[in-house]
Amino acid sequence: MNEPDKRWTEVALPRNPRLVRLCGTWQLWQSDCAIPPTHRFDPQHDAELLPWMMLIDIEARPNPYRAFDLRSRFIGSAVAHYFGTEDRQRVNVSELGDPYAERWFDVVDRVVAARSCCCFRGAPYDTGYAFTHFEMLVLPFTTDGTTIDSLLAAFAMSMVGRDAH
């Protein structure tokens, strides 16, 4: 029996039109600076995506996984439902343990290394929704103009050959 893949698969570009639009907006913000400042993002910019978003802070907090930790600041209702995170608001990712912590740290490692938006595909792990696949667009932001200290993750559900919400 094959063990399910616990990692997100990185892909070149999102397919979902809402994620494509959000990526384009982030790239416009990026034209002014290498990493857009956190204040550029307005949650009401695309209110229809709010249930499908997560806001994540990167904190200088060493743990067994990395020299930094991730803390959820906001988890949209659709994300909470499909990823089983209803009770995970304001939780540090290192506290989730394996395989969840390493799965999310891997995504952040890739975004920080790229210093750009990154797109991934995958399924919720161990939530009962393994048959449901998602695209995830992760956008880095900064408060000091250099350090990536927050992320916006936006999701879109992929359904048999087409993307949907």
C-alpha positions as CSV (number, residue, x, y, z in Angstrom):
1,M,0.0,0.0,0.0
2,N,1.4,3.4,-1.0
3,E,1.6,6.1,1.7
4,P,-0.1,9.3,0.6
5,D,2.2,12.2,-0.4
6,K,2.5,14.5,2.6
7,R,4.1,17.4,0.6
8,W,2.5,20.0,-1.6
9,T,3.6,19.8,-5.2
10,E,5.0,23.1,-6.5
11,V,3.7,24.2,-9.9
12,A,4.6,27.1,-12.2
13,L,1.3,29.0,-12.2
14,P,-2.2,28.8,-10.7
15,R,-5.0,27.7,-13.0
16,N,-7.9,29.1,-11.0
17,P,-8.9,32.5,-12.4
18,R,-9.2,34.1,-8.9
19,L,-5.8,32.9,-7.9
20,V,-4.4,34.1,-11.3
21,R,-5.9,37.6,-10.6
22,L,-4.5,37.7,-7.1
23,C,-1.1,36.7,-8.3
24,G,-1.2,39.4,-10.9
25,T,-2.2,42.0,-8.3
26,W,0.7,40.9,-6.0
27,Q,3.1,41.2,-9.0
28,L,1.9,44.8,-9.6
29,W,2.6,45.6,-5.9
30,Q,6.0,43.9,-6.4
31,S,6.9,46.3,-9.2
32,D,7.5,49.0,-6.6
33,C,9.8,46.8,-4.4
34,A,11.2,43.3,-4.2
35,I,8.7,42.1,-1.6
36,P,5.4,44.0,-1.3
37,P,4.8,45.6,2.1
38,T,2.1,44.0,4.3
39,H,-0.1,47.1,4.3
40,R,-0.6,46.7,0.5
41,F,-2.9,43.8,1.1
42,D,-6.5,44.7,1.9
43,P,-8.6,41.7,2.9
44,Q,-11.6,43.3,1.2
45,H,-9.7,43.4,-2.1
46,D,-11.3,40.1,-3.1
47,A,-13.9,39.4,-0.4
48,E,-15.1,36.3,-2.2
49,L,-11.7,34.7,-1.6
50,L,-11.7,35.5,2.2
51,P,-13.2,32.1,3.2
52,W,-10.4,30.5,1.1
53,M,-7.5,32.5,2.7
54,M,-5.0,32.1,5.5
55,L,-2.8,34.9,6.9
56,I,0.4,33.6,8.5
57,D,3.0,35.4,10.5
58,I,6.7,34.2,10.4
59,E,8.1,34.6,13.8
60,A,11.7,34.4,15.1
61,R,11.0,31.5,17.3
62,P,13.3,28.5,17.1
63,N,11.7,25.0,17.4
64,P,12.7,21.5,16.5
65,Y,11.8,22.1,12.8
66,R,13.3,25.5,11.9
67,A,14.9,28.6,13.4
68,F,11.5,30.3,12.9
69,D,7.9,29.4,13.5
70,L,4.6,30.1,11.6
71,R,1.6,31.5,13.4
72,S,-1.8,31.5,11.9
73,R,-3.4,35.0,12.2
74,F,-6.5,34.3,10.2
75,I,-8.0,31.1,8.8
76,G,-11.0,31.4,6.4
77,S,-14.0,29.3,7.0
78,A,-13.6,27.1,3.9
79,V,-9.9,26.5,4.7
80,A,-10.9,25.6,8.3
81,H,-13.5,23.2,7.1
82,Y,-11.5,21.3,4.5
83,F,-8.2,21.3,6.4
84,G,-9.7,20.6,9.8
85,T,-8.3,23.8,11.4
86,E,-11.4,25.1,13.1
87,D,-9.5,25.1,16.4
88,R,-6.1,26.1,15.1
89,Q,-6.5,29.9,15.0
90,R,-3.4,31.6,16.4
91,V,-1.5,28.3,16.7
92,N,2.2,27.9,16.0
93,V,2.8,25.3,13.2
94,S,5.6,23.7,15.2
95,E,3.0,22.7,17.8
96,L,1.1,20.6,15.2
97,G,3.9,18.0,15.0
98,D,4.7,15.7,12.1
99,P,3.7,15.4,9.3
100,Y,1.8,18.7,9.4
101,A,4.6,20.9,10.6
102,E,7.2,19.7,8.0
103,R,4.6,19.9,5.3
104,W,4.0,23.6,6.0
105,F,7.6,24.5,6.7
106,D,8.5,23.0,3.4
107,V,6.1,25.3,1.6
108,V,7.4,28.4,3.4
109,D,11.1,27.4,2.7
110,R,10.2,27.4,-1.0
111,V,8.5,30.8,-0.9
112,V,11.3,32.4,1.2
113,A,13.9,31.0,-1.2
114,A,12.0,32.2,-4.3
115,R,11.2,35.6,-2.6
116,S,8.2,35.6,-4.9
117,C,4.7,34.1,-5.1
118,C,4.6,30.3,-5.4
119,C,1.8,28.0,-6.4
120,F,1.3,24.5,-5.1
121,R,-1.2,21.6,-5.6
122,G,-2.2,19.0,-3.2
123,A,-4.9,17.6,-0.9
124,P,-5.7,18.0,2.8
125,Y,-3.7,15.5,4.7
126,D,-5.6,13.2,7.2
127,T,-8.8,15.2,7.3
128,G,-11.2,12.9,5.4
129,Y,-11.0,15.1,2.3
130,A,-8.0,13.4,0.6
131,F,-10.1,13.1,-2.6
132,T,-10.5,16.8,-2.8
133,H,-7.5,18.6,-4.4
134,F,-6.6,22.2,-4.1
135,E,-4.4,24.9,-5.6
136,M,-2.6,27.1,-3.1
137,L,-1.1,30.4,-4.0
138,V,1.3,31.7,-1.4
139,L,2.3,35.4,-1.4
140,P,5.1,36.8,0.7
141,F,5.0,40.2,2.4
142,T,7.3,42.4,4.5
143,T,7.0,45.1,7.1
144,D,10.6,46.2,7.0
145,G,11.2,46.2,3.2
146,T,13.5,43.2,3.3
147,T,12.5,40.4,5.6
148,I,9.6,38.2,4.6
149,D,7.6,38.2,7.8
150,S,4.0,37.4,6.7
151,L,2.3,35.2,4.1
152,L,-1.0,35.1,2.4
153,A,-2.1,31.6,1.3
154,A,-5.2,31.5,-0.9
155,F,-6.8,28.3,-2.0
156,A,-9.0,27.1,-4.8
157,M,-10.7,23.7,-4.9
158,S,-9.9,21.6,-8.0
159,M,-12.7,19.4,-9.2
160,V,-12.3,16.7,-11.8
161,G,-10.6,18.5,-14.6
162,R,-11.8,22.0,-13.7
163,D,-11.2,24.5,-11.0
164,A,-14.0,25.7,-8.7
165,H,-14.8,27.2,-5.2
